[in-house]
């Protein structure tokens, strides 16, 4: 009787409740019973590969399960040793979904136990959701494996809860096996020769448990033939939207001391070498994307440690030196940045200065894995469209410090040009911003409070108050509101500031000692600088003028930034209806916009970078650059000099390909500098960028351009 009770209890651990009959799984089992072929895919870690069974791919639980189901089962074993669900979502499409499986068994109970708990909930749920929302969704079975003795099992409990949430059949092997042990039918020690990996007998038991679950599911009362809509996610959707950079796609934009190479994962199909070094001072920087950025790297007793950070975040150790891995490699997913803005970022990696300095041991990284590349409808929103509790503070309040070319309107301050900035200091735990969209598409703003960045979207045609959802701490705060969307795409009006009822506006932050004013086209505007793939203009969210080379240069020099830049514009040619000489002095890039009054504070340095479209637009039609480009370029430079007679003037070339492809551009710029100097103007310089991109530069190229320009300004212009 005790034996029968144990088996009954074990069986009860295999299935969802009767009300949750898994219709997809029943359909697969019926298909198999009818003599039709099915494809079974298994995805997991080393236990799924068959580790410790000999030979693994023939005697592991996955192979035994497929064999027990009959000759009509084709097995796709996507087990990869040392990987967890965070790495699995990166390989799911190519290794599982592309095979169009009928049934998928998911096993990550052991490896997810060692995965960062803040990651594993989202990554495992994403695995299930991506399987269930595939164009041809398979039946999915969750296999919860634990270590010998059924401990620990935090990750398994999470996975079983997610299986129940999605109405999936689950196999809790630890409880199944424990029931057998308690009934006297089995012993844990029989299944394991070491604590983690089951031996050949253990693999047989796992296969038996899963097979029993499949057959039991087939005998359940029939579920609805139409699967229910997916419930809301429990842990967010970040890992449904991933990107992996590996092999040739993992290219540093700046590196010292690293070389292509290092060991690859022998079980990861198609894996290519990453980057390896033995130098103590090696460092590399990569362009990455997403709200979570991680490095996938090897670890063993003979490696040494790296450390990495995202943008200017904290350094995180990538533990490659793991003494307990004697003689064999492990693989680890280490999160470097999380809760990031879901766009482009810069990942910096370097060898860690520790006790292994000078050892000559290698340090290696294999891939960069990102999550949280949300589509527009799912991007996190830090603002609620409602006012804060306090009274409105007028845009004209003298305690608000404005930077950039700001227009004056009866309704408030016109913010057209990207980089237009409001700076303020305040107290209170609430912040509300009044904004109205007046022209074009959605205007995106960076709202920086005490150094922490938030994104605010003001949709086209909207007006109102946006309140920061998260309460602030007590005490004083510093605010920067910066328009990131270029003026030719969207304009907005700032209508006022609201604080908490007991909050107040404080004296403004001190003025910056230097002011830089840039005139340019899409390069200077930062168009497409955060785009993941091809250049696009449908979604302006990743187009961020605050991360273009001009704004970066100003930030590094502690300067105010003024950006007068329009995509597609030139001096003699344009992709639309605007030429720079027509709008350069206006409060917005429109011919009907007012001419800006004289600057309250003139720029110290004026920088001009035009010519890309003077070449690119006619070239797209098989034509040459305008023959009078040189004289018209010089005429525009004279206009700038007329408005800013005391400013240092820097004529720039590059960022894209025009100066390389069209000799008339560098010739015209050089002639302009020579002409002005011959007339006694000793405050004019020329600089040609080495960094460039064939398409619009992304933030990595902008970073290099800013590196160059900061050096040049310090060495030549500002000394």
C-alpha positions as CSV (number, residue, x, y, z in Angstrom):
1,X,0.0,0.0,0.0
2,X,2.9,2.4,0.9
3,X,4.4,1.7,-2.5
4,X,1.2,2.5,-4.4
5,X,0.7,5.7,-2.4
6,X,4.2,6.8,-3.3
7,X,3.6,6.2,-7.0
8,X,0.2,8.0,-6.8
9,X,1.9,11.0,-5.2
10,X,4.7,11.0,-7.7
11,X,2.2,11.0,-10.6
12,X,0.3,13.9,-9.0
13,X,3.5,15.9,-9.3
14,X,3.5,15.6,-13.1
15,X,0.4,17.3,-14.2
16,X,-1.5,20.6,-14.1
17,X,-5.0,20.5,-12.7
18,X,-7.7,18.9,-14.7
19,X,-9.2,22.3,-15.5
20,X,-5.9,23.2,-17.2
21,X,-5.7,20.3,-19.6
22,X,-2.9,21.0,-22.0
23,X,-4.7,20.9,-25.4
24,X,-1.5,21.3,-27.4
25,X,0.2,18.4,-25.6
26,X,-2.9,16.2,-26.0
27,X,-2.9,16.9,-29.7
28,X,0.8,16.0,-30.1
29,X,0.3,12.7,-28.2
30,X,-2.8,11.9,-30.3
31,X,-0.7,12.6,-33.5
32,X,1.9,10.2,-32.2
33,X,-0.7,7.5,-31.3
34,X,-2.0,7.7,-34.8
35,X,1.4,6.8,-36.2
36,X,2.4,10.2,-37.4
37,X,5.9,11.6,-37.0
38,X,6.6,14.4,-34.5
39,X,9.7,16.5,-33.7
40,X,10.7,16.5,-30.0
41,X,13.1,19.3,-28.9
42,X,14.8,19.5,-25.6
43,X,16.6,22.6,-24.3
44,X,18.6,22.8,-21.2
45,X,22.1,22.5,-19.7
46,X,24.6,19.7,-19.3
47,X,22.0,17.3,-17.9
48,X,20.0,17.7,-21.1
49,X,23.1,17.0,-23.2
50,X,23.3,13.6,-21.4
51,X,26.4,14.4,-19.3
52,X,27.5,11.5,-17.1
53,X,25.6,9.0,-19.2
54,X,27.8,7.1,-21.7
55,X,27.5,7.9,-24.6
56,X,25.7,11.1,-23.5
57,X,23.7,11.8,-26.7
58,X,22.5,8.2,-26.8
59,X,22.0,7.4,-23.2
60,X,21.0,10.8,-21.8
61,X,17.4,11.3,-20.7
62,X,16.4,13.2,-23.9
63,X,17.5,10.3,-26.1
64,X,15.9,7.7,-23.8
65,X,12.6,9.7,-23.8
66,X,12.6,10.0,-27.6
67,X,13.2,6.2,-27.9
68,X,10.5,5.4,-25.4
69,X,8.0,7.4,-27.4
70,X,8.6,5.3,-30.5
71,X,10.3,5.4,-33.9
72,X,8.2,8.3,-35.2
73,X,9.9,10.7,-32.9
74,X,12.7,12.9,-34.3
75,X,14.9,14.3,-31.5
76,X,16.5,17.8,-31.6
77,X,18.7,18.0,-28.5
78,X,19.5,21.7,-27.8
79,X,21.2,21.0,-24.5
80,X,24.3,23.2,-24.0
81,X,26.4,22.5,-20.9
82,X,26.8,25.4,-18.5
83,X,24.0,27.5,-19.9
84,X,21.0,28.8,-18.2
85,X,17.7,30.3,-19.3
86,X,19.3,33.7,-19.8
87,X,21.6,32.3,-22.5
88,X,18.9,30.0,-23.8
89,X,16.6,32.8,-24.9
90,X,19.5,34.0,-27.1
91,X,19.8,30.6,-28.9
92,X,16.1,29.5,-28.8
93,X,15.3,30.6,-32.3
94,X,18.2,29.1,-34.2
95,X,18.5,25.9,-32.1
96,X,14.8,25.1,-31.4
97,X,12.2,27.2,-33.1
98,X,13.8,27.0,-36.5
99,X,13.4,23.2,-36.4
100,X,9.6,23.6,-36.0
101,X,9.2,21.2,-33.1
102,X,5.9,19.7,-32.1
103,X,6.9,19.3,-28.5
104,X,9.6,21.1,-26.4
105,X,10.8,20.0,-23.0
106,X,12.5,22.9,-21.1
107,X,15.1,22.0,-18.4
108,X,17.0,24.6,-16.5
109,X,16.3,23.9,-12.8
110,X,19.9,23.3,-11.8
111,X,21.7,25.9,-13.8
112,X,19.1,28.6,-13.1
113,X,19.7,28.0,-9.4
114,X,23.1,29.7,-10.0
115,X,21.7,32.4,-12.2
116,X,21.1,35.9,-10.8
117,X,17.6,35.7,-9.2
118,X,16.8,39.1,-10.7
119,X,17.4,37.6,-14.2
120,X,16.1,34.0,-14.0
121,X,12.4,34.9,-13.4
122,X,12.3,37.1,-16.5
123,X,14.5,34.9,-18.7
124,X,12.7,31.6,-18.0
125,X,9.3,33.2,-18.4
126,X,10.5,34.6,-21.7
127,X,11.5,31.1,-22.9
128,X,7.9,29.9,-22.3
129,X,6.3,33.0,-23.9
130,X,8.5,32.8,-27.0
131,X,7.6,29.2,-27.4
132,X,3.9,29.7,-26.9
133,X,3.8,32.7,-29.3
134,X,5.8,31.2,-32.1
135,X,4.2,31.2,-35.5
136,X,3.8,27.4,-35.1
137,X,3.6,27.1,-31.3
138,X,4.7,23.7,-29.9
139,X,3.4,21.9,-26.9
140,X,5.7,22.8,-24.0
141,X,6.6,20.7,-20.9
142,X,8.5,22.2,-18.0
143,X,11.0,19.8,-16.5
144,X,12.1,20.8,-13.0
145,X,15.4,19.1,-12.1
146,X,17.2,19.6,-8.9
147,X,20.4,18.4,-7.4
148,X,20.8,15.2,-5.5
149,X,18.4,15.1,-2.5
150,X,16.1,17.7,-4.1
151,X,18.0,20.7,-2.7
152,X,18.2,23.5,-3.4
153,X,15.2,24.2,-5.5
154,X,14.4,28.0,-5.6
155,X,14.7,28.1,-9.4
156,X,12.5,24.9,-9.8
157,X,9.7,26.4,-7.6
158,X,9.7,29.5,-9.8
159,X,9.6,27.4,-13.0
160,X,6.8,25.2,-11.7
161,X,4.8,28.4,-10.7
162,X,5.3,29.7,-14.2
163,X,4.2,26.4,-15.8
164,X,1.0,26.7,-13.7
165,X,0.5,30.3,-14.8
166,X,0.6,29.3,-18.4
167,X,-1.4,26.1,-18.0
168,X,1.5,23.8,-19.0
169,X,2.3,20.3,-18.0
170,X,5.2,20.2,-15.5
171,X,7.4,17.4,-14.2
172,X,8.7,18.1,-10.7
173,X,11.4,15.5,-10.8
174,X,12.6,16.2,-7.3
175,X,9.2,15.5,-5.7
176,X,8.6,12.6,-8.1
177,X,11.9,11.0,-7.0
178,X,11.4,11.9,-3.3
179,X,8.0,10.1,-3.4
180,X,9.7,7.0,-4.8
181,X,12.4,7.2,-2.1
182,X,9.8,7.6,0.7
183,X,7.9,4.6,-0.7
184,X,11.1,2.5,-0.6
185,X,11.2,2.1,-4.4
186,X,14.3,4.1,-5.0
187,X,17.3,5.8,-3.4
188,X,18.9,9.2,-4.3
189,X,22.4,7.8,-4.1
190,X,21.6,5.3,-6.8
191,X,20.9,8.1,-9.3
192,X,24.0,10.2,-8.6
193,X,27.7,9.7,-8.4
194,X,28.3,13.4,-7.6
195,X,25.8,16.0,-6.3
196,X,24.9,17.8,-9.5
197,X,24.8,15.4,-12.5
198,X,22.7,12.2,-12.5
199,X,24.4,9.1,-13.7
200,X,23.0,6.6,-16.3
201,X,20.4,5.4,-13.8
202,X,19.4,9.0,-13.0
203,X,18.9,9.7,-16.7
204,X,16.7,6.6,-17.0
205,X,14.6,7.9,-14.1
206,X,14.2,11.4,-15.6
207,X,13.1,9.9,-19.0
208,X,10.6,7.7,-17.1
209,X,9.2,10.6,-15.2
210,X,8.7,12.7,-18.3
211,X,7.2,9.8,-20.3
212,X,4.7,9.1,-17.6
213,X,3.7,12.8,-17.6
214,X,3.2,12.8,-21.4
215,X,1.1,9.7,-21.4
216,X,-0.9,10.9,-18.4
217,X,-1.6,14.2,-20.1
218,X,-2.9,12.3,-23.1
219,X,-5.4,10.5,-20.9
220,X,-6.8,13.6,-19.2
221,X,-10.2,15.0,-20.2
222,X,-9.9,16.9,-23.4
223,X,-9.1,20.5,-23.1
224,X,-10.4,23.3,-25.3
225,X,-9.1,22.9,-28.9
226,X,-8.5,26.6,-29.0
227,X,-5.6,27.6,-26.6
228,X,-6.5,30.4,-24.2
229,X,-4.9,33.8,-24.8
230,X,-1.6,34.1,-23.0
231,X,-2.0,35.6,-19.6
232,X,-0.1,38.8,-18.6
233,X,3.5,38.1,-17.8
234,X,4.5,37.8,-14.1
235,X,8.0,39.1,-14.4
236,X,8.0,41.5,-17.3
237,X,8.9,40.9,-21.0
238,X,12.5,42.0,-21.2
239,X,14.0,38.7,-22.2
240,X,11.4,38.2,-25.0
241,X,13.3,40.9,-26.9
242,X,17.0,39.9,-27.1
243,X,20.1,40.5,-29.2
244,X,23.4,38.6,-29.1
245,X,26.7,39.9,-30.5
246,X,29.2,37.1,-31.1
247,X,31.8,36.1,-33.6
248,X,32.3,38.7,-36.4
249,X,29.3,40.7,-35.1
250,X,31.2,41.4,-31.8
251,X,33.5,44.1,-33.0
252,X,35.0,46.6,-30.6
253,X,35.0,50.2,-31.8
254,X,38.0,50.8,-29.6
255,X,40.4,48.2,-28.1
256,X,43.9,47.7,-26.8
257,X,45.6,44.4,-26.0
258,X,42.8,42.1,-27.1
259,X,42.9,39.7,-30.0
260,X,40.3,37.6,-31.8
261,X,40.3,34.2,-30.3
262,X,39.8,32.2,-27.1
263,X,38.0,29.0,-26.5
264,X,34.5,28.5,-27.8
265,X,31.7,26.5,-26.3
266,X,32.1,23.1,-28.0
267,X,28.3,22.3,-27.8
268,X,27.0,25.6,-29.0
269,X,26.4,25.1,-32.7
270,X,28.0,27.7,-34.8
271,X,29.7,29.5,-31.9
272,X,32.7,31.6,-33.1
273,X,35.7,32.9,-31.1
274,X,35.3,36.0,-29.1
275,X,38.2,38.1,-27.7
276,X,41.1,37.0,-25.6
277,X,44.1,38.7,-24.0
278,X,47.1,38.0,-21.7
279,X,47.9,41.7,-21.3
280,X,47.4,43.4,-17.9
281,X,46.3,46.6,-19.5
282,X,43.9,45.2,-22.1
283,X,40.6,47.1,-22.7
284,X,37.9,47.1,-25.3
285,X,34.6,49.0,-25.9
286,X,31.6,47.7,-27.7
287,X,28.3,49.0,-28.9
288,X,25.4,47.1,-27.3
289,X,21.6,47.5,-27.0
290,X,18.9,46.9,-24.5
291,X,17.8,47.5,-20.9
292,X,19.9,44.6,-19.7
293,X,23.4,44.0,-21.0
294,X,25.4,40.9,-20.0
295,X,28.7,39.3,-21.0
296,X,28.8,35.5,-21.7
297,X,32.3,34.3,-20.8
298,X,34.3,31.3,-19.9
299,X,35.5,30.4,-16.4
300,X,38.1,27.9,-15.2
301,X,41.0,27.5,-12.8
302,X,43.4,28.8,-15.4
303,X,41.6,32.0,-16.5
304,X,41.8,35.5,-14.9
305,X,39.1,38.0,-14.3
306,X,37.8,40.9,-16.4
307,X,35.6,43.7,-15.3
308,X,33.0,45.7,-17.3
309,X,30.6,48.5,-17.1
310,X,27.9,50.0,-19.2
311,X,28.3,53.7,-20.2
312,X,29.5,55.4,-17.0
313,X,27.9,52.8,-14.6
314,X,29.8,50.8,-11.9
315,X,32.4,48.3,-12.8
316,X,31.3,44.7,-12.5
317,X,33.6,41.7,-12.1
318,X,33.4,39.0,-14.8
319,X,34.7,36.1,-12.8
320,X,36.9,34.0,-15.1
321,X,39.2,32.7,-12.4
322,X,37.2,30.0,-10.7
323,X,39.5,27.6,-8.7
324,X,36.8,24.9,-8.3
325,X,36.6,24.4,-12.0
326,X,39.7,22.1,-12.1
327,X,40.7,21.3,-15.6
328,X,37.4,22.1,-17.4
329,X,35.6,25.2,-18.6
330,X,32.4,26.6,-17.4
331,X,30.3,29.3,-19.0
332,X,28.6,32.2,-17.2
333,X,26.1,35.0,-18.0
334,X,27.2,38.0,-16.0
335,X,24.9,41.0,-16.0
336,X,26.8,44.3,-16.3
337,X,24.0,46.8,-16.6
338,X,20.3,46.4,-15.8
339,X,17.3,48.7,-15.7
340,X,18.9,50.7,-18.5
341,X,17.1,52.8,-21.0
342,X,16.1,50.3,-23.7
343,X,18.3,51.7,-26.4
344,X,22.0,51.8,-27.5
345,X,24.8,51.7,-24.9
346,X,28.5,51.5,-24.7
347,X,30.0,48.5,-23.0
348,X,33.5,48.9,-21.6
349,X,35.6,45.8,-20.7
350,X,39.1,45.6,-19.2
351,X,41.4,43.2,-17.5
352,X,40.9,43.4,-13.7
353,X,43.9,44.6,-11.7
354,X,44.1,41.9,-9.1
355,X,46.4,39.3,-7.7
356,X,46.7,37.7,-11.1
357,X,48.5,40.7,-12.7
358,X,51.6,39.6,-14.5
359,X,50.5,35.9,-14.5
360,X,50.2,35.6,-18.3
361,X,46.9,33.8,-17.8
362,X,44.3,34.5,-20.5
363,X,41.1,36.5,-19.9
364,X,38.3,35.9,-22.4
365,X,34.8,37.0,-23.4
366,X,32.7,35.1,-25.9
367,X,29.6,37.2,-26.5
368,X,27.6,40.1,-25.4
369,X,23.9,39.3,-24.7
370,X,21.2,41.9,-24.4
371,X,17.6,41.9,-23.3
372,X,14.9,44.5,-23.2
373,X,15.0,45.7,-26.8
374,X,11.3,46.5,-26.5
375,X,9.0,47.5,-29.4
376,X,7.6,51.0,-29.0
377,X,4.3,49.9,-27.4
378,X,6.1,48.1,-24.6
379,X,8.8,50.6,-23.6
380,X,8.8,51.5,-19.9
381,X,7.2,54.8,-19.1
382,X,8.5,56.7,-16.0
383,X,5.9,59.4,-16.3
384,X,2.1,59.5,-15.8
385,X,0.0,62.0,-17.8
386,X,-1.3,63.9,-14.8
387,X,-0.1,67.0,-12.9
388,X,1.9,67.1,-9.7
389,X,0.2,68.5,-6.7
390,X,1.7,71.9,-6.5
391,X,1.0,75.2,-8.3
392,X,2.5,75.8,-11.8
393,X,5.8,77.6,-12.0
394,X,5.9,79.8,-15.1
395,X,8.5,79.0,-17.8
396,X,9.8,82.6,-17.5
397,X,10.7,82.2,-13.8
398,X,14.3,83.6,-13.4
399,X,15.3,80.6,-11.3
400,X,14.9,78.4,-14.4
401,X,18.2,78.3,-16.4
402,X,17.7,77.8,-20.1
403,X,20.5,76.6,-22.5
404,X,20.3,76.6,-26.3
405,X,18.3,78.5,-28.8
406,X,14.9,78.7,-27.0
407,X,11.9,80.4,-28.7
408,X,9.6,82.7,-26.8
409,X,5.9,82.1,-27.3
410,X,2.8,83.3,-25.3
411,X,2.2,79.7,-24.2
412,X,5.8,79.1,-23.0
413,X,9.2,78.3,-24.2
414,X,9.6,76.8,-27.7
415,X,11.9,73.8,-27.7
416,X,12.7,72.9,-31.3
417,X,16.4,72.3,-31.7
418,X,17.8,69.1,-30.1
419,X,19.9,69.8,-27.1
420,X,17.6,72.6,-25.9
421,X,18.0,72.3,-22.1
422,X,16.3,73.4,-18.9
423,X,18.3,73.3,-15.7
424,X,16.8,73.9,-12.3
425,X,17.1,73.0,-8.6
426,X,14.1,72.2,-6.4
427,X,12.9,70.5,-3.3
428,X,10.0,68.2,-2.7
429,X,9.2,64.6,-3.7
430,X,7.2,65.3,-6.8
431,X,8.1,66.6,-10.3
432,X,5.6,67.5,-13.0
433,X,6.5,68.9,-16.5
434,X,4.0,70.8,-18.7
435,X,4.6,70.2,-22.4
436,X,2.7,70.5,-25.6
437,X,3.6,69.1,-29.0
438,X,3.2,71.8,-31.7
439,X,4.8,70.4,-34.9
440,X,5.7,67.0,-36.2
441,X,5.9,63.6,-34.5
442,X,6.6,62.6,-30.9
443,X,9.2,64.7,-29.1
444,X,11.5,62.7,-26.8
445,X,13.2,64.3,-23.8
446,X,15.8,63.1,-21.4
447,X,14.8,64.1,-17.9
448,X,17.8,63.8,-15.6
449,X,17.2,64.1,-11.9
450,X,20.2,64.0,-9.6
451,X,22.1,62.3,-12.4
452,X,19.6,59.5,-13.1
453,X,18.1,59.5,-16.6
454,X,14.5,59.1,-17.5
455,X,12.8,59.3,-20.9
456,X,9.7,61.4,-21.5
457,X,7.7,61.1,-24.7
458,X,5.3,63.9,-25.7
459,X,3.1,62.4,-28.5
460,X,2.3,64.4,-31.6
461,X,-0.7,66.7,-31.0
462,X,-0.7,66.2,-27.3
463,X,-0.6,68.8,-24.4
464,X,-0.7,68.4,-20.7
465,X,1.3,67.6,-17.5
466,X,3.6,64.6,-17.1
467,X,4.3,63.6,-13.5
468,X,7.3,61.4,-12.5
469,X,5.8,58.2,-11.2
470,X,8.5,57.4,-8.7
471,X,8.5,59.6,-5.6
472,X,11.8,61.4,-5.0
473,X,13.7,61.5,-1.8
474,X,13.5,64.4,0.6
475,X,16.0,67.2,0.2
476,X,17.2,69.3,-2.8
477,X,17.3,67.9,-6.3
478,X,18.9,69.0,-9.6
479,X,16.9,68.8,-12.9
480,X,18.0,68.7,-16.5
481,X,15.3,68.5,-19.1
482,X,16.9,68.0,-22.5
483,X,15.2,67.7,-25.9
484,X,16.7,64.8,-27.8
485,X,14.6,64.7,-30.9
486,X,15.8,67.0,-33.7
487,X,13.7,70.0,-34.6
488,X,12.9,69.1,-38.1
489,X,11.1,66.0,-36.8
490,X,9.2,67.4,-33.8
491,X,8.8,70.6,-31.8
492,X,7.4,71.1,-28.3
493,X,6.5,74.0,-26.0
494,X,7.4,73.9,-22.3
495,X,4.4,75.4,-20.4
496,X,5.5,75.1,-16.8
497,X,6.9,73.2,-13.9
498,X,5.0,71.6,-11.0
499,X,6.4,70.4,-7.7
500,X,5.0,68.8,-4.7
501,X,2.6,71.0,-2.6
502,X,5.4,71.6,-0.1
503,X,8.2,71.7,-2.7
504,X,9.8,74.9,-3.9
505,X,12.1,76.1,-6.6
506,X,15.6,76.9,-5.5
507,X,18.4,79.1,-6.9
508,X,19.5,77.7,-10.3
509,X,22.6,75.7,-10.9
510,X,25.7,77.7,-11.6
511,X,26.3,78.7,-15.2
512,X,28.8,76.7,-17.2
513,X,32.0,78.5,-18.1
514,X,32.1,77.5,-21.8
515,X,29.5,77.6,-24.6
516,X,29.8,75.5,-27.9
517,X,27.4,76.1,-30.8
518,X,27.3,73.4,-33.6
519,X,25.7,73.8,-37.0
520,X,25.3,70.6,-39.1
521,X,23.1,68.0,-40.7
522,X,21.9,64.5,-39.5
523,X,25.4,63.6,-38.2
524,X,25.4,66.5,-35.8
525,X,21.7,66.0,-35.0
526,X,22.4,62.4,-33.9
527,X,20.0,60.9,-36.5
528,X,19.8,57.1,-36.2
529,X,22.6,57.0,-33.6
530,X,20.7,54.4,-31.5
531,X,19.2,52.4,-34.3
532,X,19.7,48.7,-33.9
533,X,19.9,47.7,-37.6
534,X,19.3,49.8,-40.7
535,X,18.8,53.5,-40.6
536,X,15.1,54.3,-40.0
537,X,12.9,57.3,-39.3
538,X,9.6,55.7,-38.4
539,X,10.6,55.4,-34.7
540,X,12.4,58.5,-33.4
541,X,13.0,57.1,-29.9
542,X,16.6,55.9,-30.6
543,X,17.5,59.2,-32.5
544,X,19.1,61.1,-29.6
545,X,20.9,64.4,-30.3
546,X,22.2,64.4,-26.7
547,X,24.5,61.5,-27.6
548,X,25.8,62.9,-30.8
549,X,29.4,64.0,-31.0
550,X,28.7,67.7,-30.5
551,X,26.7,67.2,-27.3
552,X,29.3,64.6,-26.0
553,X,32.1,67.1,-26.7
554,X,30.3,69.8,-24.8
555,X,29.6,67.5,-21.9
556,X,33.3,66.4,-21.6
557,X,34.4,70.0,-21.6
558,X,31.8,71.1,-19.1
559,X,30.3,73.4,-21.6
560,X,26.8,74.5,-22.7
561,X,25.7,72.9,-25.9
562,X,23.7,74.5,-28.7
563,X,22.9,72.3,-31.6
564,X,21.5,73.8,-34.9
565,X,21.2,70.6,-37.0
566,X,18.8,69.3,-39.5
567,X,18.8,65.8,-41.2
568,X,19.2,66.0,-44.9
569,X,20.2,69.6,-45.1
570,X,23.1,71.2,-47.0
571,X,24.2,74.5,-48.3
572,X,23.6,73.8,-52.0
573,X,21.5,70.6,-51.9
574,X,18.9,69.1,-49.6
575,X,16.8,66.0,-49.2
576,X,13.7,68.1,-48.4
577,X,12.9,71.8,-48.8
578,X,15.4,73.5,-46.4
579,X,18.9,74.7,-47.0
580,X,21.0,75.7,-44.0
581,X,21.4,79.3,-45.0
582,X,17.6,79.7,-44.9
583,X,17.1,78.5,-41.3
584,X,20.4,78.7,-39.5
585,X,19.4,81.8,-37.5
586,X,15.8,80.8,-36.7
587,X,14.2,79.5,-33.5
588,X,13.1,76.4,-35.4
589,X,14.0,74.7,-38.6
590,X,11.1,76.2,-40.6
591,X,11.1,79.1,-43.1
592,X,8.2,80.6,-41.2
593,X,9.9,80.5,-37.8
594,X,11.1,83.7,-36.2
595,X,14.7,84.8,-36.5
596,X,16.4,84.3,-33.2
597,X,17.2,87.5,-31.3
598,X,20.9,88.2,-30.5
599,X,22.3,85.7,-28.1
600,X,22.2,86.7,-24.4
601,X,25.4,84.9,-24.2
602,X,27.5,84.5,-27.4
603,X,29.2,81.1,-28.0
604,X,32.9,80.8,-27.3
605,X,33.3,78.3,-30.1
606,X,31.2,77.9,-33.2
607,X,31.6,74.6,-35.1
608,X,30.3,73.9,-38.6
609,X,30.0,70.4,-40.2
610,X,28.2,70.4,-43.5
611,X,28.7,68.9,-46.9
612,X,27.4,65.3,-46.6
613,X,24.1,66.1,-48.3
614,X,25.6,68.6,-50.8
615,X,27.3,65.5,-52.1
616,X,24.9,62.7,-51.1
617,X,21.7,64.1,-52.6
618,X,22.9,64.8,-56.1
619,X,25.0,61.6,-56.0
620,X,21.8,59.6,-55.4
621,X,20.6,61.0,-58.7
622,X,23.8,60.3,-60.6
623,X,24.8,64.0,-60.4
624,X,27.9,65.8,-59.1
625,X,28.1,68.3,-56.3
626,X,27.0,71.8,-57.2
627,X,29.9,73.6,-59.0
628,X,29.5,76.7,-56.8
629,X,29.6,74.7,-53.5
630,X,32.9,76.3,-52.5
631,X,31.8,79.9,-52.9
632,X,28.4,79.3,-51.2
633,X,30.1,77.4,-48.4
634,X,32.4,80.4,-47.8
635,X,29.4,82.8,-48.0
636,X,27.7,80.8,-45.2
637,X,30.9,80.8,-43.1
638,X,30.9,84.6,-43.5
639,X,27.3,84.7,-42.2
640,X,28.3,82.8,-39.1
641,X,31.3,85.1,-38.6
642,X,29.0,88.1,-38.9
643,X,26.7,86.9,-36.2
644,X,29.6,85.7,-33.9
645,X,32.5,88.2,-34.6
646,X,34.4,87.2,-31.4
647,X,33.9,83.4,-31.4
648,X,36.5,80.9,-32.3
649,X,35.3,79.2,-35.5
650,X,36.0,75.6,-36.3
651,X,35.2,74.1,-39.7
652,X,34.7,70.4,-39.5
653,X,34.6,67.6,-42.1
654,X,33.4,64.0,-41.7
655,X,31.5,61.5,-39.6
656,X,30.2,60.0,-42.8
657,X,31.7,59.3,-46.2
658,X,31.3,62.5,-48.2
659,X,34.8,64.0,-47.6
660,X,36.3,60.7,-48.7
661,X,34.2,60.4,-51.8
662,X,34.0,64.0,-53.0
663,X,37.2,66.0,-53.1
664,X,35.3,69.3,-53.6
665,X,34.3,69.2,-49.9
666,X,37.8,69.2,-48.3
667,X,38.9,71.6,-51.0
668,X,36.1,74.1,-50.2
669,X,36.7,73.9,-46.4
670,X,40.4,74.4,-46.8
671,X,39.9,77.3,-49.1
672,X,37.5,79.0,-46.7
673,X,40.0,78.7,-43.9
674,X,42.8,80.1,-46.0
675,X,40.6,83.0,-47.3
676,X,39.5,84.1,-43.8
677,X,43.1,83.9,-42.5
678,X,44.3,85.9,-45.4
679,X,41.9,88.6,-44.3
680,X,43.3,88.6,-40.8
681,X,40.9,86.3,-39.1
682,X,43.2,84.3,-36.8
683,X,40.3,82.6,-34.9
684,X,39.4,80.0,-37.5
685,X,40.5,76.4,-37.6
686,X,39.9,73.3,-39.7
687,X,39.5,69.7,-38.4
688,X,38.8,66.5,-40.4
689,X,37.5,63.5,-38.4
690,X,39.2,60.1,-38.8
691,X,36.2,58.3,-37.4
692,X,33.3,57.8,-39.8
693,X,30.5,55.5,-40.9
694,X,29.1,54.6,-44.3
695,X,25.5,54.8,-42.8
696,X,24.6,57.2,-40.1
697,X,27.1,56.9,-37.3
698,X,25.9,55.1,-34.1
699,X,26.9,56.2,-30.7
700,X,30.2,54.3,-30.8
701,X,31.3,56.4,-33.8
702,X,30.1,59.5,-32.1
703,X,32.1,58.6,-29.1
704,X,35.3,58.4,-31.3
705,X,34.4,61.6,-33.0
706,X,34.0,63.3,-29.6
707,X,37.4,61.8,-28.5
708,X,39.0,63.4,-31.5
709,X,37.3,66.8,-31.2
710,X,38.0,67.2,-27.5
711,X,41.7,66.6,-28.1
712,X,41.7,69.1,-30.9
713,X,39.9,71.8,-29.1
714,X,42.1,71.4,-26.0
715,X,45.3,71.3,-28.0
716,X,44.6,73.9,-30.7
717,X,41.5,76.1,-30.0
718,X,41.0,76.6,-26.3
719,X,44.6,76.8,-25.2
